[in-house]
Protein backbone atom coordinates (compact mmCIF):
# COMPACT_ATOMS: atom_id res chain seq x y z
CA UNK A 1 0.00 0.00 0.00
CA UNK A 2 1.15 3.52 -0.77
CA UNK A 3 -0.41 6.90 -0.05
CA UNK A 4 0.04 9.26 -3.01
CA UNK A 5 -0.21 12.35 -0.83
CA UNK A 6 1.23 14.54 -3.60
CA UNK A 7 -2.17 14.25 -5.37
CA UNK A 8 -4.47 15.47 -2.59
CA UNK A 9 -4.80 18.37 -0.13
CA UNK A 10 -3.57 18.01 3.49
CA UNK A 11 -5.54 15.61 5.73
CA UNK A 12 -6.69 13.62 2.71
CA UNK A 13 -5.26 10.40 1.34
CA UNK A 14 -5.18 8.64 -2.00
CA UNK A 15 -4.11 5.10 -1.22
CA UNK A 16 -3.12 2.68 -3.95
CA UNK A 17 -2.22 -0.99 -3.93
CA UNK A 18 0.85 -1.67 -6.03
CA UNK A 19 -0.61 -4.97 -7.22
CA UNK A 20 -2.89 -4.49 -10.24
CA UNK A 21 -6.34 -5.95 -10.66
CA UNK A 22 -6.64 -8.13 -13.77
CA UNK A 23 -10.06 -8.42 -15.39
CA UNK A 24 -11.25 -10.93 -17.94
CA UNK A 25 -11.42 -10.30 -21.67
CA UNK A 26 -15.21 -10.63 -21.38
CA UNK A 27 -15.39 -7.84 -18.79
CA UNK A 28 -13.13 -5.69 -20.93
CA UNK A 29 -15.46 -6.16 -23.90
CA UNK A 30 -18.48 -5.16 -21.80
CA UNK A 31 -16.75 -1.99 -20.57
CA UNK A 32 -15.60 -1.06 -24.07
CA UNK A 33 -19.11 -1.59 -25.38
CA UNK A 34 -20.54 0.67 -22.67
CA UNK A 35 -18.18 3.41 -23.89
CA UNK A 36 -19.42 3.09 -27.47
CA UNK A 37 -23.06 3.15 -26.36
CA UNK A 38 -22.58 6.18 -24.09
CA UNK A 39 -20.71 8.09 -26.81
CA UNK A 40 -23.54 7.38 -29.27
CA UNK A 41 -26.11 8.32 -26.62
CA UNK A 42 -24.49 11.71 -25.97
CA UNK A 43 -24.21 12.57 -29.67
CA UNK A 44 -27.86 11.67 -30.22
CA UNK A 45 -29.00 13.72 -27.22
CA UNK A 46 -27.20 16.75 -28.65
CA UNK A 47 -28.78 16.07 -32.04
CA UNK A 48 -32.21 15.76 -30.46
CA UNK A 49 -31.88 19.01 -28.52
CA UNK A 50 -31.46 20.91 -31.79
CA UNK A 51 -33.96 18.83 -33.78
CA UNK A 52 -36.89 18.71 -31.36
CA UNK A 53 -35.88 19.64 -27.82
CA UNK A 54 -39.27 19.21 -26.10
CA UNK A 55 -39.61 17.69 -23.51
CA UNK A 56 -35.99 16.71 -22.91
CA UNK A 57 -34.57 20.24 -22.73
CA UNK A 58 -36.84 20.97 -19.77
CA UNK A 59 -35.50 17.88 -18.01
CA UNK A 60 -31.79 18.40 -18.68
CA UNK A 61 -31.92 22.17 -18.15
CA UNK A 62 -33.86 21.93 -14.87
CA UNK A 63 -31.83 23.76 -12.22
CA UNK A 64 -29.17 24.88 -14.72
CA UNK A 65 -28.15 28.54 -14.92
CA UNK A 66 -29.73 30.15 -18.04
CA UNK A 67 -26.27 31.16 -19.29
CA UNK A 68 -25.15 27.52 -19.46
CA UNK A 69 -28.50 26.54 -20.95
CA UNK A 70 -27.91 28.94 -23.83
CA UNK A 71 -24.37 27.70 -24.44
CA UNK A 72 -25.55 24.10 -24.23
CA UNK A 73 -27.04 23.99 -27.72
CA UNK A 74 -24.59 26.33 -29.49
CA UNK A 75 -22.39 24.46 -32.02
CA UNK A 76 -24.44 21.39 -31.15
CA UNK A 77 -22.52 19.20 -33.61
CA UNK A 78 -19.56 19.24 -31.18
CA UNK A 79 -19.75 16.55 -28.52
CA UNK A 80 -17.54 15.95 -25.47
CA UNK A 81 -14.25 14.19 -26.21
CA UNK A 82 -13.27 13.20 -22.67
CA UNK A 83 -15.99 11.11 -21.02
CA UNK A 84 -16.03 9.36 -17.66
CA UNK A 85 -18.39 6.53 -16.76
CA UNK A 86 -18.41 4.97 -13.28
CA UNK A 87 -19.49 1.34 -13.00
CA UNK A 88 -20.50 -1.04 -10.23
CA UNK A 89 -21.16 -4.79 -10.21
CA UNK A 90 -24.52 -6.18 -9.07
CA UNK A 91 -24.94 -9.37 -7.06
CA UNK A 92 -25.35 -11.37 -10.27
CA UNK A 93 -22.03 -10.12 -11.62
CA UNK A 94 -23.42 -7.66 -14.18
CA UNK A 95 -21.85 -4.28 -14.87
CA UNK A 96 -24.16 -1.37 -14.00
CA UNK A 97 -23.67 2.32 -14.72
CA UNK A 98 -23.48 4.48 -11.61
CA UNK A 99 -22.53 7.80 -13.24
CA UNK A 100 -22.13 9.30 -16.71
CA UNK A 101 -19.99 12.44 -16.65
CA UNK A 102 -19.04 14.16 -19.91
CA UNK A 103 -18.70 17.62 -18.39
CA UNK A 104 -15.51 17.57 -16.30
CA UNK A 105 -11.98 16.18 -16.16
CA UNK A 106 -11.76 15.11 -12.52
CA UNK A 107 -9.67 12.05 -11.77
CA UNK A 108 -7.39 12.02 -14.83
CA UNK A 109 -4.36 12.59 -12.60
CA UNK A 110 -5.52 9.98 -10.08
CA UNK A 111 -5.91 7.40 -12.86
CA UNK A 112 -2.55 8.11 -14.45
CA UNK A 113 -0.70 8.16 -11.12
CA UNK A 114 -2.22 4.81 -10.16
CA UNK A 115 -0.98 3.38 -13.46
CA UNK A 116 2.51 4.90 -13.33
CA UNK A 117 3.07 3.93 -9.69
CA UNK A 118 2.27 0.36 -10.79
CA UNK A 119 5.10 0.65 -13.36
CA UNK A 120 2.59 0.28 -16.21
CA UNK A 121 3.11 3.68 -17.82
CA UNK A 122 4.44 2.13 -21.01
CA UNK A 123 0.97 0.66 -21.62
CA UNK A 124 -1.01 3.86 -21.08
CA UNK A 125 -3.63 4.85 -23.67
CA UNK A 126 -5.16 7.99 -22.17
CA UNK A 127 -2.33 10.31 -23.20
CA UNK A 128 -1.87 8.73 -26.62
CA UNK A 129 -5.61 8.89 -27.43
CA UNK A 130 -5.91 12.48 -26.19
CA UNK A 131 -2.70 13.74 -27.84
CA UNK A 132 -4.10 14.13 -31.41
CA UNK A 133 -6.58 16.69 -30.03
CA UNK A 134 -3.82 18.68 -28.31
CA UNK A 135 -2.42 20.52 -31.32
CA UNK A 136 -1.50 23.69 -29.38
CA UNK A 137 -0.67 24.75 -25.84
CA UNK A 138 -3.69 24.14 -23.63
CA UNK A 139 -5.30 25.54 -20.49
CA UNK A 140 -7.04 23.37 -17.90
CA UNK A 141 -9.57 25.63 -16.17
CA UNK A 142 -10.03 24.90 -12.47
CA UNK A 143 -13.32 26.18 -11.04
CA UNK A 144 -13.47 27.34 -7.44
CA UNK A 145 -15.56 24.30 -6.55
CA UNK A 146 -12.83 22.05 -8.02
CA UNK A 147 -10.04 23.15 -5.69
CA UNK A 148 -9.74 19.64 -4.20
CA UNK A 149 -8.55 18.40 -7.60
CA UNK A 150 -5.82 21.02 -8.15
CA UNK A 151 -2.86 18.73 -7.39
CA UNK A 152 -4.07 15.74 -9.40
CA UNK A 153 -4.91 18.04 -12.32
CA UNK A 154 -1.38 19.43 -12.22
CA UNK A 155 -0.03 15.88 -12.35
CA UNK A 156 -2.26 15.15 -15.36
CA UNK A 157 -1.07 18.37 -17.03
CA UNK A 158 2.57 17.51 -16.37
CA UNK A 159 2.30 14.07 -18.01
CA UNK A 160 0.32 15.43 -20.96
CA UNK A 161 2.95 18.16 -21.44
CA UNK A 162 5.72 15.57 -21.47
CA UNK A 163 3.83 13.39 -23.93
CA UNK A 164 2.69 16.05 -26.41
CA UNK A 165 5.47 18.62 -26.13
CA UNK A 166 2.78 21.28 -25.69
CA UNK A 167 2.50 23.44 -22.60
CA UNK A 168 -0.48 22.32 -20.52
CA UNK A 169 -1.22 24.72 -17.66
CA UNK A 170 -3.78 24.49 -14.85
CA UNK A 171 -5.33 27.93 -14.29
CA UNK A 172 -7.91 28.84 -11.65
CA UNK A 173 -11.10 30.44 -12.89
CA UNK A 174 -10.05 33.74 -11.29
CA UNK A 175 -6.88 33.68 -13.40
CA UNK A 176 -8.72 33.13 -16.69
CA UNK A 177 -9.19 36.82 -17.67
CA UNK A 178 -5.44 37.40 -17.53
CA UNK A 179 -4.68 34.08 -19.24
CA UNK A 180 -7.07 34.61 -22.16
CA UNK A 181 -5.71 38.10 -22.81
CA UNK A 182 -2.23 36.62 -23.37
CA UNK A 183 -3.20 34.57 -26.38
CA UNK A 184 -5.30 31.87 -27.89
CA UNK A 185 -4.48 28.20 -27.38
CA UNK A 186 -6.77 25.32 -26.51
CA UNK A 187 -9.01 24.91 -23.47
CA UNK A 188 -9.71 21.48 -22.02
CA UNK A 189 -13.20 22.20 -20.70
CA UNK A 190 -15.51 24.88 -19.32
CA UNK A 191 -16.39 24.19 -15.66
CA UNK A 192 -19.06 26.04 -13.70
CA UNK A 193 -17.52 29.45 -12.93
CA UNK A 194 -18.42 31.81 -10.08
CA UNK A 195 -16.24 34.54 -11.57
CA UNK A 196 -18.60 36.37 -13.92
CA UNK A 197 -15.83 37.85 -16.09
CA UNK A 198 -14.24 34.41 -16.57
CA UNK A 199 -17.58 32.88 -17.44
CA UNK A 200 -18.32 35.54 -20.06
CA UNK A 201 -14.84 35.34 -21.59
CA UNK A 202 -14.92 31.55 -21.82
CA UNK A 203 -18.41 31.72 -23.31
CA UNK A 204 -17.32 34.27 -25.89
CA UNK A 205 -14.31 32.15 -26.81
CA UNK A 206 -16.57 29.15 -27.34
CA UNK A 207 -19.05 31.13 -29.45
CA UNK A 208 -16.25 32.44 -31.68
CA UNK A 209 -13.80 29.50 -31.61
CA UNK A 210 -15.63 26.30 -30.66
CA UNK A 211 -12.76 24.18 -31.98
CA UNK A 212 -10.58 25.55 -29.15
CA UNK A 213 -12.43 23.39 -26.60
CA UNK A 214 -11.61 19.69 -26.17
CA UNK A 215 -14.79 19.34 -24.12
CA UNK A 216 -17.39 21.97 -25.11
CA UNK A 217 -19.69 23.49 -22.47
CA UNK A 218 -22.29 20.73 -22.28
CA UNK A 219 -23.21 21.20 -18.62
CA UNK A 220 -26.69 19.77 -19.17
CA UNK A 221 -25.16 16.42 -20.11
CA UNK A 222 -23.67 16.30 -16.62
CA UNK A 223 -27.15 16.34 -15.08
CA UNK A 224 -28.17 13.12 -13.35
CA UNK A 225 -31.42 13.48 -15.29
CA UNK A 226 -29.53 12.35 -18.39
CA UNK A 227 -29.87 8.77 -17.15
CA UNK A 228 -33.67 8.97 -17.21
CA UNK A 229 -33.85 9.42 -20.99
CA UNK A 230 -33.47 5.77 -22.10
CA UNK A 231 -36.15 4.78 -19.56
CA UNK A 232 -38.67 7.60 -20.02
CA UNK A 233 -37.99 9.00 -23.50
CA UNK A 234 -37.10 6.06 -25.69
CA UNK A 235 -39.11 7.36 -28.65
CA UNK A 236 -37.47 10.81 -28.43
CA UNK A 237 -34.02 9.20 -28.46
CA UNK A 238 -34.98 7.11 -31.45
CA UNK A 239 -36.11 10.25 -33.31
CA UNK A 240 -32.77 11.84 -32.34
CA UNK A 241 -30.90 9.11 -34.20
CA UNK A 242 -30.19 6.36 -31.67
CA UNK A 243 -31.20 2.90 -32.80
CA UNK A 244 -33.85 1.18 -30.71
CA UNK A 245 -31.51 -1.80 -30.31
CA UNK A 246 -28.81 0.54 -28.95
CA UNK A 247 -31.23 2.19 -26.50
CA UNK A 248 -32.36 -1.16 -25.14
CA UNK A 249 -28.79 -2.44 -24.96
CA UNK A 250 -27.81 0.65 -22.95
CA UNK A 251 -30.71 0.00 -20.57
CA UNK A 252 -29.21 -3.41 -19.75
CA UNK A 253 -26.33 -1.55 -18.14
CA UNK A 254 -28.34 1.36 -16.72
CA UNK A 255 -30.45 0.88 -13.58
CA UNK A 256 -34.09 1.99 -13.99
CA UNK A 257 -34.00 5.77 -13.51
CA UNK A 258 -36.90 8.25 -13.44
CA UNK A 259 -37.33 12.01 -13.16
CA UNK A 260 -38.93 13.38 -9.97
CA UNK A 261 -40.46 14.76 -7.87
CA UNK A 262 -41.27 11.70 -5.75
CA UNK A 263 -42.62 10.58 -2.42
CA UNK A 264 -41.55 7.31 -0.84
CA UNK A 265 -44.22 5.17 0.80
CA UNK A 266 -43.87 2.08 2.93
CA UNK A 267 -45.92 -0.80 1.51
CA UNK A 268 -48.36 -0.89 4.43
CA UNK A 269 -48.21 2.69 5.65
CA UNK A 270 -51.11 4.16 7.59
CA UNK A 271 -52.18 7.69 6.75
CA UNK A 272 -49.09 9.87 6.52
CA UNK A 273 -47.03 7.47 8.62
CA UNK A 274 -44.36 5.74 6.57
CA UNK A 275 -44.54 8.41 3.84
CA UNK A 276 -41.33 10.31 3.14
CA UNK A 277 -41.64 13.68 1.39
CA UNK A 278 -37.91 14.55 1.32
CA UNK A 279 -37.62 14.43 -2.49
CA UNK A 280 -40.76 16.43 -3.33
CA UNK A 281 -39.14 19.87 -3.35
CA UNK A 282 -35.75 18.74 -4.56
CA UNK A 283 -34.53 18.48 -8.13
CA UNK A 284 -33.89 14.77 -8.03
CA UNK A 285 -34.06 11.50 -9.92
CA UNK A 286 -35.26 8.19 -8.59
CA UNK A 287 -32.96 5.29 -9.43
CA UNK A 288 -33.46 1.67 -8.50
CA UNK A 289 -30.99 0.62 -5.83
CA UNK A 290 -28.37 -1.82 -7.11
CA UNK A 291 -27.47 -4.50 -4.57
CA UNK A 292 -23.73 -4.80 -5.15
CA UNK A 293 -21.50 -7.83 -5.13
CA UNK A 294 -18.70 -7.95 -2.59
CA UNK A 295 -15.23 -9.16 -3.51
CA UNK A 296 -12.46 -10.61 -1.40
CA UNK A 297 -9.28 -8.54 -1.09
CA UNK A 298 -6.70 -10.41 0.98
CA UNK A 299 -9.48 -11.95 3.04
CA UNK A 300 -11.39 -8.67 3.47
CA UNK A 301 -14.75 -8.25 1.73
CA UNK A 302 -15.14 -5.00 -0.19
CA UNK A 303 -17.43 -3.25 -2.65
CA UNK A 304 -15.93 -1.91 -5.85
CA UNK A 305 -16.38 0.96 -8.28
CA UNK A 306 -14.71 1.14 -11.69
CA UNK A 307 -13.80 4.57 -13.07
CA UNK A 308 -13.69 4.31 -16.87
CA UNK A 309 -12.24 7.11 -18.98
CA UNK A 310 -13.10 7.22 -22.67
CA UNK A 311 -11.70 9.46 -25.38
CA UNK A 312 -14.63 9.60 -27.76
CA UNK A 313 -15.88 6.00 -27.94
CA UNK A 314 -12.44 4.49 -27.16
CA UNK A 315 -11.56 3.07 -23.74
CA UNK A 316 -8.55 5.00 -22.45
CA UNK A 317 -8.13 4.14 -18.76
CA UNK A 318 -9.54 2.03 -15.95
CA UNK A 319 -9.08 2.55 -12.21
CA UNK A 320 -10.79 0.39 -9.61
CA UNK A 321 -11.64 1.65 -6.13
CA UNK A 322 -12.49 -0.72 -3.28
CA UNK A 323 -13.97 -0.06 0.15
CA UNK A 324 -15.56 -2.00 2.98
CA UNK A 325 -18.48 0.44 2.97
CA UNK A 326 -20.70 2.35 0.57
CA UNK A 327 -20.26 4.74 -1.11
CA UNK A 328 -16.99 3.27 -2.31
CA UNK A 329 -15.07 6.36 -3.36
CA UNK A 330 -14.67 9.79 -1.82
CA UNK A 331 -13.28 8.74 1.57
CA UNK A 332 -9.86 8.07 3.04
CA UNK A 333 -10.73 4.39 3.56
CA UNK A 334 -10.88 3.60 -0.19
CA UNK A 335 -8.00 1.76 -1.87
CA UNK A 336 -7.34 2.26 -5.58
CA UNK A 337 -6.00 -0.22 -8.12
CA UNK A 338 -4.57 -0.03 -11.60
CA UNK A 339 -6.52 -2.38 -13.91
CA UNK A 340 -5.10 -4.74 -16.51
CA UNK A 341 -7.20 -6.86 -18.86
CA UNK A 342 -5.01 -9.82 -19.64
CA UNK A 343 -6.92 -12.68 -18.02
CA UNK A 344 -8.76 -13.99 -15.01
CA UNK A 345 -6.66 -13.51 -11.89
CA UNK A 346 -6.02 -11.01 -9.16
CA UNK A 347 -9.60 -10.35 -8.02
CA UNK A 348 -11.11 -13.15 -5.94
CA UNK A 349 -14.81 -13.81 -6.43
CA UNK A 350 -15.10 -12.12 -9.86
C-alpha positions in Angstrom: 0.0 0.0 0.0 1.1 3.5 -0.8 -0.4 6.9 -0.1 0.0 9.3 -3.0 -0.2 12.4 -0.8 1.2 14.5 -3.6 -2.2 14.2 -5.4 -4.5 15.5 -2.6 -4.8 18.4 -0.1 -3.6 18.0 3.5 -5.5 15.6 5.7 -6.7 13.6 2.7 -5.3 10.4 1.3 -5.2 8.6 -2.0 -4.1 5.1 -1.2 -3.1 2.7 -4.0 -2.2 -1.0 -3.9 0.8 -1.7 -6.0 -0.6 -5.0 -7.2 -2.9 -4.5 -10.2 -6.3 -6.0 -10.7 -6.6 -8.1 -13.8 -10.1 -8.4 -15.4 -11.3 -10.9 -17.9 -11.4 -10.3 -21.7 -15.2 -10.6 -21.4 -15.4 -7.8 -18.8 -13.1 -5.7 -20.9 -15.5 -6.2 -23.9 -18.5 -5.2 -21.8 -16.8 -2.0 -20.6 -15.6 -1.1 -24.1 -19.1 -1.6 -25.4 -20.5 0.7 -22.7 -18.2 3.4 -23.9 -19.4 3.1 -27.5 -23.1 3.2 -26.4 -22.6 6.2 -24.1 -20.7 8.1 -26.8 -23.5 7.4 -29.3 -26.1 8.3 -26.6 -24.5 11.7 -26.0 -24.2 12.6 -29.7 -27.9 11.7 -30.2 -29.0 13.7 -27.2 -27.2 16.8 -28.7 -28.8 16.1 -32.0 -32.2 15.8 -30.5 -31.9 19.0 -28.5 -31.5 20.9 -31.8 -34.0 18.8 -33.8 -36.9 18.7 -31.4 -35.9 19.6 -27.8 -39.3 19.2 -26.1 -39.6 17.7 -23.5 -36.0 16.7 -22.9 -34.6 20.2 -22.7 -36.8 21.0 -19.8 -35.5 17.9 -18.0 -31.8 18.4 -18.7 -31.9 22.2 -18.1 -33.9 21.9 -14.9 -31.8 23.8 -12.2 -29.2 24.9 -14.7 -28.1 28.5 -14.9 -29.7 30.2 -18.0 -26.3 31.2 -19.3 -25.2 27.5 -19.5 -28.5 26.5 -21.0 -27.9 28.9 -23.8 -24.4 27.7 -24.4 -25.5 24.1 -24.2 -27.0 24.0 -27.7 -24.6 26.3 -29.5 -22.4 24.5 -32.0 -24.4 21.4 -31.1 -22.5 19.2 -33.6 -19.6 19.2 -31.2 -19.8 16.5 -28.5 -17.5 16.0 -25.5 -14.3 14.2 -26.2 -13.3 13.2 -22.7 -16.0 11.1 -21.0 -16.0 9.4 -17.7 -18.4 6.5 -16.8 -18.4 5.0 -13.3 -19.5 1.3 -13.0 -20.5 -1.0 -10.2 -21.2 -4.8 -10.2 -24.5 -6.2 -9.1 -24.9 -9.4 -7.1 -25.3 -11.4 -10.3 -22.0 -10.1 -11.6 -23.4 -7.7 -14.2 -21.8 -4.3 -14.9 -24.2 -1.4 -14.0 -23.7 2.3 -14.7 -23.5 4.5 -11.6 -22.5 7.8 -13.2 -22.1 9.3 -16.7 -20.0 12.4 -16.6 -19.0 14.2 -19.9 -18.7 17.6 -18.4 -15.5 17.6 -16.3 -12.0 16.2 -16.2 -11.8 15.1 -12.5 -9.7 12.0 -11.8 -7.4 12.0 -14.8 -4.4 12.6 -12.6 -5.5 10.0 -10.1 -5.9 7.4 -12.9 -2.5 8.1 -14.5 -0.7 8.2 -11.1 -2.2 4.8 -10.2 -1.0 3.4 -13.5 2.5 4.9 -13.3 3.1 3.9 -9.7 2.3 0.4 -10.8 5.1 0.7 -13.4 2.6 0.3 -16.2 3.1 3.7 -17.8 4.4 2.1 -21.0 1.0 0.7 -21.6 -1.0 3.9 -21.1 -3.6 4.9 -23.7 -5.2 8.0 -22.2 -2.3 10.3 -23.2 -1.9 8.7 -26.6 -5.6 8.9 -27.4 -5.9 12.5 -26.2 -2.7 13.7 -27.8 -4.1 14.1 -31.4 -6.6 16.7 -30.0 -3.8 18.7 -28.3 -2.4 20.5 -31.3 -1.5 23.7 -29.4 -0.7 24.7 -25.8 -3.7 24.1 -23.6 -5.3 25.5 -20.5 -7.0 23.4 -17.9 -9.6 25.6 -16.2 -10.0 24.9 -12.5 -13.3 26.2 -11.0 -13.5 27.3 -7.4 -15.6 24.3 -6.6 -12.8 22.0 -8.0 -10.0 23.1 -5.7 -9.7 19.6 -4.2 -8.5 18.4 -7.6 -5.8 21.0 -8.1 -2.9 18.7 -7.4 -4.1 15.7 -9.4 -4.9 18.0 -12.3 -1.4 19.4 -12.2 0.0 15.9 -12.3 -2.3 15.2 -15.4 -1.1 18.4 -17.0 2.6 17.5 -16.4 2.3 14.1 -18.0 0.3 15.4 -21.0 2.9 18.2 -21.4 5.7 15.6 -21.5 3.8 13.4 -23.9 2.7 16.0 -26.4 5.5 18.6 -26.1 2.8 21.3 -25.7 2.5 23.4 -22.6 -0.5 22.3 -20.5 -1.2 24.7 -17.7 -3.8 24.5 -14.9 -5.3 27.9 -14.3 -7.9 28.8 -11.6 -11.1 30.4 -12.9 -10.0 33.7 -11.3 -6.9 33.7 -13.4 -8.7 33.1 -16.7 -9.2 36.8 -17.7 -5.4 37.4 -17.5 -4.7 34.1 -19.2 -7.1 34.6 -22.2 -5.7 38.1 -22.8 -2.2 36.6 -23.4 -3.2 34.6 -26.4 -5.3 31.9 -27.9 -4.5 28.2 -27.4 -6.8 25.3 -26.5 -9.0 24.9 -23.5 -9.7 21.5 -22.0 -13.2 22.2 -20.7 -15.5 24.9 -19.3 -16.4 24.2 -15.7 -19.1 26.0 -13.7 -17.5 29.4 -12.9 -18.4 31.8 -10.1 -16.2 34.5 -11.6 -18.6 36.4 -13.9 -15.8 37.8 -16.1 -14.2 34.4 -16.6 -17.6 32.9 -17.4 -18.3 35.5 -20.1 -14.8 35.3 -21.6 -14.9 31.6 -21.8 -18.4 31.7 -23.3 -17.3 34.3 -25.9 -14.3 32.1 -26.8 -16.6 29.2 -27.3 -19.1 31.1 -29.4 -16.3 32.4 -31.7 -13.8 29.5 -31.6 -15.6 26.3 -30.7 -12.8 24.2 -32.0 -10.6 25.5 -29.2 -12.4 23.4 -26.6 -11.6 19.7 -26.2 -14.8 19.3 -24.1 -17.4 22.0 -25.1 -19.7 23.5 -22.5 -22.3 20.7 -22.3 -23.2 21.2 -18.6 -26.7 19.8 -19.2 -25.2 16.4 -20.1 -23.7 16.3 -16.6 -27.2 16.3 -15.1 -28.2 13.1 -13.3 -31.4 13.5 -15.3 -29.5 12.3 -18.4 -29.9 8.8 -17.1 -33.7 9.0 -17.2 -33.9 9.4 -21.0 -33.5 5.8 -22.1 -36.1 4.8 -19.6 -38.7 7.6 -20.0 -38.0 9.0 -23.5 -37.1 6.1 -25.7 -39.1 7.4 -28.6 -37.5 10.8 -28.4 -34.0 9.2 -28.5 -35.0 7.1 -31.5 -36.1 10.3 -33.3 -32.8 11.8 -32.3 -30.9 9.1 -34.2 -30.2 6.4 -31.7 -31.2 2.9 -32.8 -33.9 1.2 -30.7 -31.5 -1.8 -30.3 -28.8 0.5 -29.0 -31.2 2.2 -26.5 -32.4 -1.2 -25.1 -28.8 -2.4 -25.0 -27.8 0.7 -23.0 -30.7 0.0 -20.6 -29.2 -3.4 -19.7 -26.3 -1.6 -18.1 -28.3 1.4 -16.7 -30.4 0.9 -13.6 -34.1 2.0 -14.0 -34.0 5.8 -13.5 -36.9 8.2 -13.4 -37.3 12.0 -13.2 -38.9 13.4 -10.0 -40.5 14.8 -7.9 -41.3 11.7 -5.7 -42.6 10.6 -2.4 -41.5 7.3 -0.8 -44.2 5.2 0.8 -43.9 2.1 2.9 -45.9 -0.8 1.5 -48.4 -0.9 4.4 -48.2 2.7 5.7 -51.1 4.2 7.6 -52.2 7.7 6.7 -49.1 9.9 6.5 -47.0 7.5 8.6 -44.4 5.7 6.6 -44.5 8.4 3.8 -41.3 10.3 3.1 -41.6 13.7 1.4 -37.9 14.6 1.3 -37.6 14.4 -2.5 -40.8 16.4 -3.3 -39.1 19.9 -3.3 -35.7 18.7 -4.6 -34.5 18.5 -8.1 -33.9 14.8 -8.0 -34.1 11.5 -9.9 -35.3 8.2 -8.6 -33.0 5.3 -9.4 -33.5 1.7 -8.5 -31.0 0.6 -5.8 -28.4 -1.8 -7.1 -27.5 -4.5 -4.6 -23.7 -4.8 -5.1 -21.5 -7.8 -5.1 -18.7 -8.0 -2.6 -15.2 -9.2 -3.5 -12.5 -10.6 -1.4 -9.3 -8.5 -1.1 -6.7 -10.4 1.0 -9.5 -11.9 3.0 -11.4 -8.7 3.5 -14.7 -8.3 1.7 -15.1 -5.0 -0.2 -17.4 -3.3 -2.7 -15.9 -1.9 -5.9 -16.4 1.0 -8.3 -14.7 1.1 -11.7 -13.8 4.6 -13.1 -13.7 4.3 -16.9 -12.2 7.1 -19.0 -13.1 7.2 -22.7 -11.7 9.5 -25.4 -14.6 9.6 -27.8 -15.9 6.0 -27.9 -12.4 4.5 -27.2 -11.6 3.1 -23.7 -8.6 5.0 -22.4 -8.1 4.1 -18.8 -9.5 2.0 -15.9 -9.1 2.6 -12.2 -10.8 0.4 -9.6 -11.6 1.7 -6.1 -12.5 -0.7 -3.3 -14.0 -0.1 0.1 -15.6 -2.0 3.0 -18.5 0.4 3.0 -20.7 2.3 0.6 -20.3 4.7 -1.1 -17.0 3.3 -2.3 -15.1 6.4 -3.4 -14.7 9.8 -1.8 -13.3 8.7 1.6 -9.9 8.1 3.0 -10.7 4.4 3.6 -10.9 3.6 -0.2 -8.0 1.8 -1.9 -7.3 2.3 -5.6 -6.0 -0.2 -8.1 -4.6 0.0 -11.6 -6.5 -2.4 -13.9 -5.1 -4.7 -16.5 -7.2 -6.9 -18.9 -5.0 -9.8 -19.6 -6.9 -12.7 -18.0 -8.8 -14.0 -15.0 -6.7 -13.5 -11.9 -6.0 -11.0 -9.2 -9.6 -10.3 -8.0 -11.1 -13.1 -5.9 -14.8 -13.8 -6.4 -15.1 -12.1 -9.9 
